[in-house]
Amino acid sequence: MSRVACQIRVTGHVQGVFFRAWAAEHARELGVVGWIRNASDGSVEAHLEGDKHAVQRLIDHLHQGPPAARVERVDVEATEPKAGDRFEIRH
């Protein structure tokens, strides 16, 4: 298993549509750890870590978002793992 980590920024209509809870559910199902939070500019930021295939599947999900979201863009930047052990929603 190859562990990867990345920082994500999702833009579009992604706040107020249960995006964070939806993403956290998918992350937990896939065994991805990290966090997700709303940013002050209206985007959603996340740190994802885990098996590279699981992280990629979650990124693929983020491109779709929950039913009420309208995702315009998902930016992905590789980063260093922070050795987390769970996925959390930050406020």
N, C-alpha and C positions, 0 to 999 in steps of 0.2 A: 504494500500500500504506500503510495506516494502522497505525503501530506503537503498541502499548499495553503497559502493565506492570501487574501486580497481585500482591498478597500473598494467599496461600491458606492456609487451615487446614482440614484434613480430620479429622473426628472419627468415632469408631466403633471397630471392631476393624480397625485399619489398620497396626499394628506387628507384625512377626514373620510377615508374610504376603507378603513380597516386593513390597510396595506401592511403595517407592522405586525399585527396579530396573524394575518394570513401568511406572511413570510416566515414568521417564527414557527408556525405549525409545520410548514414544509421543511424548514431547517431541522427541526427535531425529528421528523420522520426520516430524513436522509442522514442523520447523524452528524450534521454540520454544527459547529460551535461558533460562538462570537456574539455579536450584538447588532441591533438595528435601532435607529432613532430618527425623528423628524429633525430636519435642519431649518434654520431660520429663513432660508431663501425659498422654502416651499418644497424642496426636494427631500428625499429620504436617503440617509447614509447608513452603511452597514460595514461590519468587519466579519468576514467569513473565513473559517478554517476547517480543514478536514481532508478526507480522501479527494484527490483531484477530480474524480468522476462525480462524486456527490456534490462537490462545490459547483462544478459545471452544470449539473442538473438543476441546482438551485438558481444559478444565474439565468438559465434558460427559463425557469418559472418566473423570475423577476421581470423578464421582458414582456410577459403577459399580464401579470398582476391579478388581483382579485377582480370580480365582475364590474365593480363600480369605478375602477381605476382606468386611466388612460395614460399608459406609459409612452413617453416620447423618446427617452434615451436611457441607456444603462452604461455608465462608464466603469471600467474595471481596471484596477491598478494592483499589480503584485506587491506584496509587502511581506514582512517577517511574521512568522507565527508568534502568538503571545501565550501559547500553552493554556488556553482556556479549557473548561470542561463542561460548559453548558451554553445554551443560546438564550440571550435575554433581550427584552425590550427595554430600551433606555428612554428616559423622559427628559 
